[in-house]
Amino acid sequence: MLFRLFQQQLARRPLATQMAVTGVISGAGDLFAQYISGEKEWDKWRTARFFAVQTFFVAPSLSVWFRVLERVKSSNLKLLPLKRVFVDQLTFIKESKDRMTRDWWTIYSNSLKLWPAVQLINFYFMPLNYRVILVQSVAFFWNTYLSFATQQSKTAPPAQIELGNPATTEQRTVKDKSDETRFLQQRLIDCGMQCGGTIAKYSRIVGGFRVNIAKQMTTAVDDTPHSKYEKAVLLLNGLQSNAEVIKKMREQRDQVQNENIPESRRFLKSLNISNNDLNSLNVIHVSGTKGKGSTCAFIEQILRDFGLKTGLYTSPHLIHVRERIRINGAPISEESFAEQFFFVYNKLKEENKDSMPAYFKFLTLMAFHVFLKEKTDVVILEVGIGGEHDCTNVIEKPVTCGITTLDHDHTSILGQELTGIAWHKAGILKKNAVAVFSPTVEAAEKVIRQRSAERETTVVEAPPLEAYQWPRDVTAGIAGRHQALNMSLALQLSRIWLSKQRENQSSSLFMKSDWSPGTGYQVPASFCDALESCHWPGRSQVLQTDRIKFLIDGAHTPKSMEACADWAREAFSCNDSDSGKYLLFQCTADRNPASLLECLKAYKFEKVLFCPTQLSVSTKKTSDSANFNQPGGQQLEKAKLCSEAWRSLTGEDALLFDCVSSAMDWLEDQSKEKKLAVLVTGSLHLVGSVLNVVTSKYNVSP
């Protein structure tokens, strides 16, 4: 019980503290061994004790060994309890030094032969960050051993010690016991100091890891759901595809994509949702590469301010999965999410026990169910990936469609060429549903117009903002000059929808009734208000704490990174002159880090940090932020690739962390010396984890 209490308290402390404390315990063990065994057998016992204690207690920490012991004791193996082991060893020492020497060395030398093999097996199966800590521990062990040997040589004549054959070991007689005591006291102090100092030293060498391995191993992740909502999230996370499945899907992308929409229709049938039901949602369908979320947010705000009950479906979420499904701009509540989740889940489980829909597809089906149940007036529906084969494309009769700016993304699925990407994005076009696209390159525009002709519909290009007549100057609620394209597309799609669905009510808003899509118009004051009040977290967003200003943008394509760089330049110019300029970056999936970092190399950051997008090393399966599509080891490898790309571009080294929480802790430590401005970009998943930390730790609203 006391061991458990001590373990829990120690696991909450920083790694350096854990190492220092266990170092003191190790030194205390040496002193106790000296008191029990006397001087004659000191060399043998001390050396054995040193190896045992350093190996199992100090490397990497005492609490790790406690955890191992607990697992061993809870198994069916018939091993002696820890207490009895120590009692037996002390009995050996008291009763017979000869017996102690013979038995102890036989047991220890045999175990020493097996130890390397066991460690190699552990090394093979452990995650990459644990391997780093193991390397750190070995380095610490060797450094401490050298220090021990050096100090020992200063206080005693040299002794030939042969570990495998104690009978030939020369015994050392300590003539001055006070020297030995002083040596042991110094050993005690050195051990504690080396624990923290050496680990810190080797942490910097391997790239800046700050991994609290003792806390990870001793604090078991509790995956038990404590509410109906957590139970829903747990089951939902179980629908995520793992890395191997995703790899297979990419290899067989044509077959998988062709099955996507038929499979979605089959699931809809299980939920008793017909095509007419979907058409009654009065959908505005939006595809594109960059700016989809912002465009949808602008449209939703405009139509909600008009007085409509809106439904909004977007992805990915930043903090809570509920963000993906919004009614009147607000994420549905935990209670509502859980209730609707279990209705859909149980219904699908009855008829599709062995073939449940994957994560995104399930949420899309659930969103349709929620919007129908809520009887929304309009649904703004964002495509997941592509368009042609996306499961949102089950909508047969949208009111209007939009295509935002095109760029290279998800190339393993959509192809490397912009024309191929345009083909997929234009797959949402439907007969008699007027569509609008943001300006793009000529070849991609040609593909969009060809697909429009195939689908027997009209497609037009969104005009620049200068083509509109404004009643006043307007500053959009989502920052960045690149938002001009998204604002224009939103203004076009909003008016098309209103002219089709609310012609009588909206006629008084506009000065001219003979408007044609693709041209500007007199923007109503209510539209201006909507554009200014629109809030979309994680896009060109600034969050200020006492010591750190976070510049947050989820840019993850080359074009969006260029826009992010322009926005960040203006945001950095507003900093205090003495503020440190830092970058926290990660890109995911098949994206090329060099193509994104190229836009940021001119900023001369003081420090650049890379880390996986996961919030912590050990993620609860009931967490909204759990992402099992890419294992932590793969994400860490991607972070290393980002670091190498940065070094190639700038010649500068970067810091590598095992998770977002570790990186944020390091930034907080740095901010104690001076204020920081930190650009966070490269991935919406990274942005979500950072927002999670900032909002919870600093009580800042996202």
Buried (B, 14 or more C-beta within 10 A) or exposed (E): EEBEEBBEEBBEBEBBBBBBBBBBBBBBBBBEBBEEBEBEBBBBBBBBBBBBBBBBBBBBBBBBBBBEBBEEEEEEEEEEEBEEEEEEBBEBBEEEBEEBBBBBBEEBBEEBEEBEEEBEEEEEEBBBBBBBBBBBBBBBBEBBEEBBEEBBEEBBEEEEBEBEEBEEBEEBEBEEEEEBEEBBEEBBEBBBBBBBBBBBBBBEEBBBBBBBBBBBBBBEBEBEBEEBBBBBBBBBBEBBBEEEEBEEBBEEBEEBBEEBBEBBBBBBEBBEBEEEBBBBBBBBBBBBBBBBBBBBBBBBBBBBBBEBBBBBBBBBBBBBBBBBBBBEBEBBEBEBBBBBBBBBBEBBBEEBEEEBBBBBBBBBBBBBBBBBEBEBBBBBBBBBBBBBBBBBBBBEBBBBBBBBBBBBBBBBBBBEBBBBBBBBBBBBBBEEBBBBBBBBEEEBBEBBBBBBEEBEBBBBBBBEBEEBEBEEEBEBBBBBEBBBBBBBBBBBBBBBBBBBBBEEEBEEBBEEEEBEBBEBBBBBEEBBBBBEEBEBBBBBBBBEBEBBBBBBBBBBBBBBBBBBBBBBEEBBEEBEEEBBBBBBBBBBBEBBBBBBBBBBBEBEBBBBBBBBBBBBBBBBBBBBBBBBBBBBBBBBBBBBBBBBBBEEBBEEEBBBBBBBBBBBBBBBEBBEEEBBBBBBBBBBBBBBBBBBBBBEEBEEEB
